[in-house]
Amino acid sequence: MKNVLHFFKSIHAFAGNVLFLNLIGMVVISLFEGIGIFLLIPLISFTGIFEFRMYETSPLHSFIYMFQGISKDISLPLILVVYIVLLVGQGYFQRKQMILNGKIQQGFNRKLREETYKALVEANWGFFLKKRRSDVINIMTTELSRVAGGTQIFLQFLAALVFTFIQISLAFWLSARMTILVILFGSCLIFFSRKFIKRSSSLGSETVELSKAFLAGMTDHLNGIKDIKSNTLEKSHINWVRSTSFRIEQNVTQLIKLRTTSQFVYKVVSAFLITGFAYISIKMFQAQLPQLMLILAIYSRLWPRVSSIQSNLEELGSLIPSFQVLINLQHECLRANELDEEDYDKIKPILIQKELECQNVYFTYDPKVSTYALQNINIQIPANQMTAIVGPSGAGKSTLVDLLMGLNRPEKGSVLIDGTPLTKDNMLSLRRSISYVSQDPFLFNGSIRENLLLVTPNASEEQLWEALEFAASSDFVRKLPNGLDTIIGDRGIRLSGGERQRIVLARAILRKPSILVLDEATSALDSENESKIQAALDGLKGTMTIIVIAHRLSTIRNANQVIVLENGRVAQFGGFMQLTEDHGGLFSNLLQKQMKAAL
Ligand SMILES: Nc1ncnc2c1ncn2[C@@H]1O[C@H](COP(=O)(O)OP(=O)(O)OP(=O)(O)O)[C@@H](O)[C@H]1O
């Protein structure tokens, strides 16, 4: 119930008074319906089947009396006209209210989607290191659309509540004792249905877990489809999908069973209640037949609504876990927030004058464990020079670069920009001046032009070709069937690994950064293209700070200084030639191994 209330508060926070306008609309529609039922009384009396003998105090008496004063020739068409007006009015308001409902629902969904996405991209890198991507995608797609469905059910639930309340008030007016009886029975029924709501909610949590697991599995399978096919691993993957699908099927079937059982129980109890209620009314309260008919007419409309309140609550119960994971994700993101949208346009890039520096830096991915990915790092990266970071796999090269970019925060020690500590305030300015090319660069399924313009939307045709020229890719782009407008597929799948790297390099240079960070960015290039890029990078020295991570040591021959990492520590530090001549050192060992392997 706490969660349903939270859901209501969230919708109210979004829709404000429109939600109440919507409720008023529901009241008006219910009133139209209620008045329509009241008009049955004079209609019945016109048939002459029943003779109305009411006590003077009965509310029905004065109502029927109103019509008895008018001649039948006038009152019958009058009632029929009022009936038509009521029906048309009800239809009109219903339409308006449905549109309003739709607007609230869609607007609330849009708000949830926007809010969650904004919170997500404004979260820091640490958040993404901890969170599984497929889980986030699942929440942003499946769970969000389940919440969207929940909004509709929630509005239906409110409508049923309002309608029930009005109908009960009318019934109360007609016969207080009988209504109290029905309310008592109805409340008992709703009280006992708590068990169904609870079970529904736990099945809903299972649905969330299953859909998370399914999407995670699907993402893994599709990412590794080449490995699956080339190693004939299809069977085990098909089996996994089979068993997960079976569990999903079971979960949904159980939900359906639960809903139909509760509806069946509800119907049975309702049938006993209504007949028992009619019996008590006649025997104990000596209700008159027309009065009884009227109350029965009201209850025949009221019961389905009470039943729908119960089934709405059950459905909401099963959807609340989705709402919960969405809200939890938002809270997690907000706790990891590193950026305010308002400040985004105000961020100015930093121009480093002297150096980027690490002073006694320690970093761990898991603060609970005492092993450090980096420890006691003391280095300077001079402005407008090329610095290479090398070392065996897992030595901490990428971690160091992430720290220099402010993606990771040191556990101890500090990163300094021209002597000023890197903090939340200047971190974004630093990143504004960086172009970063990763080991696994990001290209989206669009044209080469669109991919290039992603970072520099106003770049001219000439600037695009200039950047391609720099990245040794102008020749191959020219040869493509549609040149710059060639579509490159998901993550650039229609290009070779080397071509992809060159396009991303062109994109990085197009931004005219003051710091260029290349993390294994040329690993897939052949030696001809690699030397072209080396020459181009050499030409950039003096104009921007270049930080290069490379396994292939020939790539960094032109670097002004080399930092050699081993097990998270700086093992060696100096110029390329100086380190080469330090026989027995880690760098010269690595170089020798690579030279031998090349022979
Ligand atoms: N997200 C992470 N969570 C936990 N540990 C991590 C994470 N990323 C890296 N590590 C660990 O930190 C250490 C340094 O990793 P890093 O990726 O910086 O090495 P690297 O030198 O760049 O390796 P490679 O050359 O293979 O890319 C490794 O022991 C690695 O297992």
The ligand as an SDF file (V2000), in Angstrom:
LIG
                    3D

 31 33  0  0  0  0  0  0  0  0999 V2000
   35.5790   -2.3880  -13.6740 N   0  0  0  0  0  0  0  0  0  0  0  0
   36.4820   -3.0450  -12.9550 C   0  0  0  0  0  0  0  0  0  0  0  0
   36.1430   -3.6170  -11.7960 N   0  0  0  0  0  0  0  0  0  0  0  0
   37.0500   -4.2750  -11.0470 C   0  0  0  0  0  0  0  0  0  0  0  0
   38.3420   -4.4050  -11.3940 N   0  0  0  0  0  0  0  0  0  0  0  0
   38.7410   -3.8500  -12.5450 C   0  0  0  0  0  0  0  0  0  0  0  0
   37.8250   -3.1400  -13.3910 C   0  0  0  0  0  0  0  0  0  0  0  0
   38.5220   -2.7020  -14.4660 N   0  0  0  0  0  0  0  0  0  0  0  0
   39.7860   -3.1260  -14.3070 C   0  0  0  0  0  0  0  0  0  0  0  0
   39.9300   -3.8060  -13.1600 N   0  0  0  0  0  0  0  0  0  0  0  0
   41.1580   -4.4020  -12.6270 C   0  0  0  0  0  0  0  0  0  0  0  0
   42.1180   -3.3550  -12.4640 O   0  0  0  0  0  0  0  0  0  0  0  0
   43.3900   -3.7570  -12.8970 C   0  0  0  0  0  0  0  0  0  0  0  0
   43.9100   -2.7870  -13.9770 C   0  0  0  0  0  0  0  0  0  0  0  0
   43.0670   -2.8800  -15.1020 O   0  0  0  0  0  0  0  0  0  0  0  0
   43.2710   -1.9710  -16.3850 P   0  0  0  0  0  0  0  0  0  0  0  0
   42.1330   -2.1950  -17.2900 O   0  0  0  0  0  0  0  0  0  0  0  0
   43.5540   -0.6040  -15.9570 O   0  0  0  0  0  0  0  0  0  0  0  0
   44.5910   -2.6300  -16.9700 O   0  0  0  0  0  0  0  0  0  0  0  0
   45.2810   -2.3380  -18.3640 P   0  0  0  0  0  0  0  0  0  0  0  0
   46.7210   -2.1710  -18.0720 O   0  0  0  0  0  0  0  0  0  0  0  0
   44.6130   -1.2290  -19.0800 O   0  0  0  0  0  0  0  0  0  0  0  0
   45.0230   -3.7250  -19.0720 O   0  0  0  0  0  0  0  0  0  0  0  0
   44.8900   -4.0510  -20.6410 P   0  0  0  0  0  0  0  0  0  0  0  0
   46.1950   -3.7130  -21.2730 O   0  0  0  0  0  0  0  0  0  0  0  0
   44.6370   -5.5210  -20.6410 O   0  0  0  0  0  0  0  0  0  0  0  0
   43.7590   -3.2510  -21.1520 O   0  0  0  0  0  0  0  0  0  0  0  0
   43.2450   -5.1870  -13.4040 C   0  0  0  0  0  0  0  0  0  0  0  0
   43.6750   -6.0520  -12.3840 O   0  0  0  0  0  0  0  0  0  0  0  0
   41.7820   -5.3620  -13.6350 C   0  0  0  0  0  0  0  0  0  0  0  0
   41.3740   -6.6760  -13.3520 O   0  0  0  0  0  0  0  0  0  0  0  0
  1  2  1  0
  2  3  1  0
  2  7  2  0
  3  4  2  0
  4  5  1  0
  5  6  2  0
  6  7  1  0
  6 10  1  0
  7  8  1  0
  8  9  2  0
  9 10  1  0
 10 11  1  0
 11 12  1  0
 11 30  1  0
 12 13  1  0
 13 14  1  0
 13 28  1  0
 14 15  1  0
 15 16  1  0
 16 17  2  0
 16 18  1  0
 16 19  1  0
 19 20  1  0
 20 21  2  0
 20 22  1  0
 20 23  1  0
 23 24  1  0
 24 25  2  0
 24 26  1  0
 24 27  1  0
 28 29  1  0
 28 30  1  0
 30 31  1  0
M  END
$$$$
